[in-house]
């Protein structure tokens, strides 16, 4: 939680006798100096919107928005262009680091990691390693198609991301690492069921991929929790791991489906557990995914029991309004409920979570 303190707040505290009158001025200068030192910490203002807009455009240009026209440069051409861009991004990251601009520095460091799979793709093409993959037309397909051959790009990217994180230690660097792990959760599943087999898209293989995504996502969540326990800097390194771990876990869980009432109730219980974990860890991503799951179950049950009844739209309306009022109630009592839930945790973990709250 972040509190915005103004000079008038200190004057009011002084008038109320909470602090000595002669302490308001030096205390204000002290707080202002601390605010200036942390002035480039991530927050939502116009400057940081421009930071992230520019950074994400550059990252997207070298990943999601790559065109087939780049293939005209050939494998070696793509490889050296990626190295050139990575070198430029590295230099900019060092420059922003010297200027104490943490957010632009992190964005440029992340761009270096994003360029790694592009460079590996170019190098592999230069040696003709993708000649047999006729369905892969270019690097753009890395972000569109699941294929076990991408695993080589992903492993190198993870190594590069880890080294870059050791060098710069900025939380945004975890983003390309988390995205790569998410991609790997899909590509590894295809690899394990023998991607070249003629029937690997059958129902049994599809079920395996769902369970593999669920298990891989759970491992990512546990890794994020371990990172949270190890972090003492106040920086939110686990955020991106939690986000993409939840995408893999919750996506696999939701795609499993079940026509049985018992399966729906288990799915409901797991999503309620996600909401509880979000409350304990003060992680709203858990609450969002859990709330989506709860809404899906309630909507499905109302469709099953009221499908041919005039009560169906009324039931959906009641569920929607109930979720809204649940959100209002949660907002009013979030701090108290979170505090009660955290009372069950070990003291060290509880202090860590409370310390992280105060730095937001």
NUROPA-951085 format. One record per residue (C-alpha): residue number from 1; residue in three letters; x, z, y. Coordinates in nm, 3 decimals. Layout:
BEGIN
resi;resn;east;up;north
NUM;ALA;X;Z;Y
...
***
This chain:
BEGIN
resi;resn;east;up;north
1;UNK;0.000;0.000;0.000
2;UNK;0.129;-0.094;0.346
3;UNK;0.031;0.099;0.658
4;UNK;0.049;-0.069;1.000
5;UNK;0.160;0.192;1.253
6;UNK;0.141;0.126;1.627
7;UNK;0.289;0.318;1.918
8;UNK;-0.057;0.450;2.011
9;UNK;-0.089;0.608;1.665
10;UNK;0.214;0.825;1.732
11;UNK;0.078;0.922;2.073
12;UNK;-0.252;1.021;1.910
13;UNK;-0.066;1.226;1.648
14;UNK;0.129;1.397;1.925
15;UNK;-0.188;1.478;2.119
16;UNK;-0.343;1.619;1.801
17;UNK;-0.044;1.853;1.763
18;UNK;0.077;1.693;1.441
19;UNK;0.419;1.602;1.583
20;UNK;0.603;1.738;1.890
21;UNK;0.546;1.540;2.209
22;UNK;0.917;1.470;2.252
23;UNK;0.943;1.337;1.894
24;UNK;0.702;1.045;1.936
25;UNK;0.946;0.820;2.123
26;UNK;1.252;0.858;1.895
27;UNK;1.027;0.836;1.588
28;UNK;0.885;0.508;1.717
29;UNK;1.232;0.363;1.772
30;UNK;1.332;0.472;1.421
31;UNK;1.027;0.305;1.263
32;UNK;1.079;-0.008;1.473
33;UNK;1.439;-0.034;1.353
34;UNK;1.330;0.000;0.991
35;UNK;1.064;-0.263;1.045
36;UNK;1.319;-0.502;1.190
37;UNK;1.549;-0.447;0.893
38;UNK;1.265;-0.536;0.657
39;UNK;1.128;-0.805;0.884
40;UNK;1.175;-1.083;0.631
41;UNK;1.004;-0.907;0.344
42;UNK;0.722;-1.119;0.195
43;UNK;0.394;-1.076;0.381
44;UNK;0.102;-1.284;0.496
45;UNK;0.168;-1.410;0.847
46;UNK;0.214;-1.752;1.006
47;UNK;0.593;-1.752;0.969
48;UNK;0.580;-1.674;0.598
49;UNK;0.300;-1.924;0.542
50;UNK;0.535;-2.190;0.685
51;UNK;0.818;-2.061;0.464
52;UNK;0.615;-2.089;0.145
53;UNK;0.444;-2.414;0.245
54;UNK;0.776;-2.587;0.306
55;UNK;0.941;-2.432;0.003
56;UNK;0.657;-2.517;-0.235
57;UNK;0.641;-2.874;-0.104
58;UNK;1.012;-2.915;-0.180
59;UNK;0.972;-2.755;-0.523
60;UNK;0.661;-2.961;-0.600
61;UNK;0.834;-3.282;-0.494
62;UNK;1.107;-3.223;-0.752
63;UNK;0.866;-3.120;-1.030
64;UNK;0.491;-3.186;-1.030
65;UNK;0.497;-3.484;-0.792
66;UNK;0.781;-3.681;-0.948
67;UNK;0.690;-4.049;-0.978
68;UNK;0.784;-4.309;-1.237
69;UNK;0.982;-4.485;-0.966
70;UNK;1.262;-4.234;-1.022
71;UNK;1.317;-4.379;-1.368
72;UNK;1.461;-4.690;-1.200
73;UNK;1.773;-4.488;-1.117
74;UNK;1.845;-4.449;-1.486
75;UNK;1.957;-4.134;-1.665
76;UNK;2.290;-4.100;-1.486
77;UNK;2.130;-4.173;-1.149
78;UNK;1.868;-3.900;-1.198
79;UNK;2.134;-3.657;-1.318
80;UNK;2.361;-3.700;-1.015
81;UNK;2.073;-3.704;-0.766
82;UNK;1.947;-3.376;-0.915
83;UNK;2.297;-3.228;-0.883
84;UNK;2.315;-3.345;-0.520
85;UNK;1.981;-3.186;-0.436
86;UNK;2.077;-2.867;-0.622
87;UNK;2.404;-2.844;-0.429
88;UNK;2.219;-2.884;-0.099
89;UNK;1.964;-2.617;-0.198
90;UNK;2.251;-2.385;-0.300
91;UNK;2.420;-2.426;0.036
92;UNK;2.094;-2.359;0.219
93;UNK;2.035;-2.048;0.007
94;UNK;2.379;-1.917;0.101
95;UNK;2.317;-1.994;0.468
96;UNK;1.980;-1.817;0.468
97;UNK;2.140;-1.524;0.288
98;UNK;2.396;-1.489;0.568
99;UNK;2.109;-1.502;0.820
100;UNK;1.929;-1.221;0.629
101;UNK;1.630;-1.451;0.566
102;UNK;1.528;-1.328;0.221
103;UNK;1.222;-1.548;0.169
104;UNK;1.381;-1.886;0.256
105;UNK;1.686;-1.784;0.055
106;UNK;1.468;-1.712;-0.249
107;UNK;1.282;-2.040;-0.210
108;UNK;1.602;-2.243;-0.201
109;UNK;1.744;-2.053;-0.499
110;UNK;1.422;-2.125;-0.690
111;UNK;1.457;-2.495;-0.598
112;UNK;1.800;-2.497;-0.765
113;UNK;1.641;-2.367;-1.088
114;UNK;1.356;-2.621;-1.064
115;UNK;1.614;-2.902;-1.046
116;UNK;1.784;-2.793;-1.369
117;UNK;1.531;-2.950;-1.611
118;UNK;1.539;-3.270;-1.404
119;UNK;1.917;-3.286;-1.436
120;UNK;1.899;-3.217;-1.811
121;UNK;1.632;-3.486;-1.849
122;UNK;1.856;-3.738;-1.672
123;UNK;2.156;-3.645;-1.885
124;UNK;1.959;-3.673;-2.209
125;UNK;1.823;-4.012;-2.106
126;UNK;2.174;-4.129;-2.023
127;UNK;2.268;-4.063;-2.386
128;UNK;1.947;-4.220;-2.520
129;UNK;1.808;-3.897;-2.668
130;UNK;1.448;-3.980;-2.566
131;UNK;1.442;-4.334;-2.703
132;UNK;1.211;-4.241;-2.993
133;UNK;0.957;-4.060;-2.773
134;UNK;0.762;-4.371;-2.673
135;UNK;0.468;-4.167;-2.542
136;UNK;0.691;-3.999;-2.282
137;UNK;0.720;-4.235;-1.985
138;UNK;0.920;-4.020;-1.745
139;UNK;1.011;-3.673;-1.625
140;UNK;0.665;-3.633;-1.473
141;UNK;0.528;-3.598;-1.827
142;UNK;0.724;-3.270;-1.861
143;UNK;0.444;-3.109;-1.661
144;UNK;0.162;-3.302;-1.829
145;UNK;0.226;-3.332;-2.204
146;UNK;0.310;-3.077;-2.471
147;UNK;0.606;-3.192;-2.681
148;UNK;0.862;-3.000;-2.883
149;UNK;1.147;-3.205;-2.731
150;UNK;1.098;-3.028;-2.396
151;UNK;1.236;-2.709;-2.553
152;UNK;1.592;-2.818;-2.478
153;UNK;1.508;-2.848;-2.107
154;UNK;1.335;-2.512;-2.113
155;UNK;1.622;-2.323;-2.278
156;UNK;1.874;-2.456;-2.026
157;UNK;1.635;-2.372;-1.741
158;UNK;1.595;-2.015;-1.865
159;UNK;1.973;-1.970;-1.881
160;UNK;2.016;-2.115;-1.533
161;UNK;1.731;-1.904;-1.396
162;UNK;1.881;-1.586;-1.542
163;UNK;2.221;-1.662;-1.389
164;UNK;2.065;-1.744;-1.053
165;UNK;1.864;-1.421;-1.062
166;UNK;2.184;-1.229;-1.129
167;UNK;2.344;-1.403;-0.830
168;UNK;2.066;-1.366;-0.572
169;UNK;1.829;-1.097;-0.709
170;UNK;1.524;-1.226;-0.525
171;UNK;1.180;-1.183;-0.691
172;UNK;1.066;-1.541;-0.625
173;UNK;1.337;-1.665;-0.862
174;UNK;1.130;-1.520;-1.145
175;UNK;0.859;-1.781;-1.072
176;UNK;1.037;-2.085;-1.230
177;UNK;1.149;-1.862;-1.517
178;UNK;0.791;-1.748;-1.582
179;UNK;0.655;-2.104;-1.558
180;UNK;0.922;-2.223;-1.803
181;UNK;0.830;-1.946;-2.049
182;UNK;0.466;-2.051;-2.019
183;UNK;0.557;-2.412;-2.097
184;UNK;0.771;-2.292;-2.387
185;UNK;0.478;-2.100;-2.535
186;UNK;0.304;-2.435;-2.585
187;UNK;0.602;-2.648;-2.687
188;UNK;0.741;-2.396;-2.935
189;UNK;0.405;-2.376;-3.113
190;UNK;0.409;-2.753;-3.164
191;UNK;0.769;-2.734;-3.288
192;UNK;0.686;-2.462;-3.542
193;UNK;0.403;-2.663;-3.698
194;UNK;0.626;-2.971;-3.744
195;UNK;0.540;-3.191;-3.447
196;UNK;0.607;-3.515;-3.634
197;UNK;0.359;-3.440;-3.912
198;UNK;0.064;-3.684;-3.907
199;UNK;-0.204;-3.413;-3.899
200;UNK;-0.054;-3.145;-3.676
201;UNK;-0.355;-3.168;-3.446
202;UNK;-0.591;-3.052;-3.721
203;UNK;-0.802;-2.741;-3.693
204;UNK;-0.553;-2.512;-3.869
205;UNK;-0.270;-2.624;-3.638
206;UNK;-0.491;-2.579;-3.333
207;UNK;-0.580;-2.226;-3.444
208;UNK;-0.212;-2.146;-3.494
209;UNK;-0.133;-2.267;-3.142
210;UNK;-0.401;-2.040;-2.998
211;UNK;-0.264;-1.735;-3.179
212;UNK;0.092;-1.829;-3.088
213;UNK;-0.004;-1.852;-2.719
214;UNK;-0.168;-1.511;-2.743
215;UNK;0.137;-1.354;-2.910
216;UNK;0.386;-1.523;-2.676
217;UNK;0.186;-1.412;-2.373
218;UNK;0.180;-1.056;-2.505
219;UNK;0.559;-1.063;-2.539
220;UNK;0.585;-1.186;-2.178
221;UNK;0.364;-0.898;-2.064
222;UNK;0.575;-0.647;-2.252
223;UNK;0.888;-0.801;-2.101
224;UNK;0.735;-0.772;-1.755
225;UNK;0.649;-0.408;-1.819
226;UNK;1.005;-0.342;-1.935
227;UNK;1.134;-0.509;-1.617
228;UNK;0.905;-0.288;-1.413
229;UNK;1.040;0.024;-1.583
230;UNK;1.398;-0.088;-1.515
231;UNK;1.344;-0.188;-1.152
232;UNK;1.451;0.064;-0.893
233;UNK;1.488;-0.166;-0.592
234;UNK;1.125;-0.166;-0.478
235;UNK;1.111;-0.546;-0.520
236;UNK;0.830;-0.684;-0.733
237;UNK;1.026;-0.876;-0.998
238;UNK;0.760;-0.854;-1.275
239;UNK;0.476;-1.018;-1.075
240;UNK;0.531;-1.375;-1.195
241;UNK;0.593;-1.265;-1.554
242;UNK;0.267;-1.072;-1.549
243;UNK;0.080;-1.371;-1.403
244;UNK;0.199;-1.637;-1.647
245;UNK;0.206;-1.393;-1.937
246;UNK;-0.160;-1.325;-1.871
247;UNK;-0.228;-1.699;-1.853
248;UNK;-0.074;-1.748;-2.199
249;UNK;-0.228;-1.433;-2.351
250;UNK;-0.574;-1.460;-2.196
251;UNK;-0.585;-1.838;-2.242
252;UNK;-0.506;-1.808;-2.613
253;UNK;-0.750;-1.520;-2.653
254;UNK;-1.033;-1.700;-2.475
255;UNK;-0.981;-2.028;-2.661
256;UNK;-1.010;-1.854;-2.999
257;UNK;-1.381;-1.806;-2.943
258;UNK;-1.621;-1.649;-3.189
259;UNK;-1.980;-1.717;-3.279
260;UNK;-2.018;-1.366;-3.412
261;UNK;-2.141;-1.077;-3.203
262;UNK;-1.856;-0.861;-3.332
263;UNK;-1.602;-1.117;-3.203
264;UNK;-1.765;-1.124;-2.861
265;UNK;-1.762;-0.745;-2.844
266;UNK;-1.392;-0.735;-2.937
267;UNK;-1.321;-0.993;-2.666
268;UNK;-1.523;-0.782;-2.420
269;UNK;-1.329;-0.467;-2.517
270;UNK;-0.992;-0.641;-2.469
271;UNK;-1.093;-0.764;-2.123
272;UNK;-1.215;-0.417;-2.028
273;UNK;-0.876;-0.289;-2.145
274;UNK;-0.706;-0.543;-1.915
275;UNK;-0.907;-0.407;-1.624
276;UNK;-0.801;-0.053;-1.717
277;UNK;-0.435;-0.155;-1.741
278;UNK;-0.463;-0.320;-1.401
279;UNK;-0.600;0.003;-1.259
280;UNK;-0.320;0.212;-1.409
281;UNK;-0.034;-0.021;-1.313
282;UNK;-0.195;-0.120;-0.981
283;UNK;-0.178;-0.485;-1.089
284;UNK;-0.477;-0.680;-0.962
285;UNK;-0.390;-0.983;-1.178
286;UNK;-0.495;-0.783;-1.485
287;UNK;-0.822;-0.693;-1.314
288;UNK;-0.892;-1.056;-1.220
289;UNK;-0.835;-1.192;-1.573
290;UNK;-1.025;-0.901;-1.727
291;UNK;-1.319;-0.948;-1.491
292;UNK;-1.330;-1.321;-1.575
293;UNK;-1.341;-1.236;-1.945
294;UNK;-1.619;-0.982;-1.895
295;UNK;-1.819;-1.235;-1.693
296;UNK;-1.772;-1.498;-1.967
297;UNK;-1.898;-1.261;-2.239
298;UNK;-2.196;-1.142;-2.038
299;UNK;-2.286;-1.498;-1.943
300;UNK;-2.258;-1.612;-2.305
301;UNK;-2.471;-1.323;-2.431
302;UNK;-2.738;-1.385;-2.169
303;UNK;-2.740;-1.755;-2.266
304;UNK;-2.775;-1.663;-2.634
305;UNK;-3.060;-1.416;-2.590
306;UNK;-3.241;-1.574;-2.294
307;UNK;-3.155;-1.941;-2.348
308;UNK;-3.515;-2.067;-2.372
309;UNK;-3.665;-1.799;-2.154
310;UNK;-3.749;-1.794;-1.788
311;UNK;-3.544;-1.473;-1.780
312;UNK;-3.214;-1.664;-1.822
313;UNK;-3.149;-1.740;-1.452
314;UNK;-3.266;-1.389;-1.364
315;UNK;-3.022;-1.241;-1.614
316;UNK;-2.735;-1.447;-1.474
317;UNK;-2.829;-1.343;-1.120
318;UNK;-2.838;-0.978;-1.224
319;UNK;-2.495;-1.011;-1.386
320;UNK;-2.351;-1.178;-1.076
321;UNK;-2.493;-0.914;-0.842
322;UNK;-2.377;-0.640;-1.078
323;UNK;-2.020;-0.773;-1.067
324;UNK;-2.034;-0.784;-0.687
325;UNK;-2.152;-0.423;-0.665
326;UNK;-1.893;-0.323;-0.925
327;UNK;-1.631;-0.475;-0.695
328;UNK;-1.767;-0.277;-0.400
329;UNK;-1.766;0.044;-0.603
330;UNK;-1.413;-0.026;-0.723
331;UNK;-1.293;-0.084;-0.368
332;UNK;-1.439;0.249;-0.259
333;UNK;-1.297;0.450;-0.547
334;UNK;-0.989;0.251;-0.649
335;UNK;-0.735;0.505;-0.524
336;UNK;-0.907;0.802;-0.688
337;UNK;-0.969;0.627;-1.021
338;UNK;-0.616;0.489;-1.034
339;UNK;-0.477;0.834;-0.967
340;UNK;-0.681;0.984;-1.250
341;UNK;-0.577;0.715;-1.494
342;UNK;-0.210;0.748;-1.401
343;UNK;-0.229;1.121;-1.472
344;UNK;-0.216;1.028;-1.842
345;UNK;0.117;0.849;-1.803
346;UNK;0.464;1.001;-1.846
347;UNK;0.590;1.154;-1.523
348;UNK;0.878;0.907;-1.476
349;UNK;0.648;0.606;-1.511
350;UNK;0.391;0.762;-1.280
351;UNK;0.651;0.821;-1.010
352;UNK;0.777;0.465;-1.046
353;UNK;0.430;0.317;-0.996
354;UNK;0.359;0.543;-0.699
355;UNK;0.694;0.451;-0.543
356;UNK;0.615;0.083;-0.584
357;UNK;0.280;0.135;-0.414
358;UNK;0.442;0.286;-0.106
359;UNK;0.678;-0.012;-0.069
360;UNK;0.403;-0.272;-0.054
***
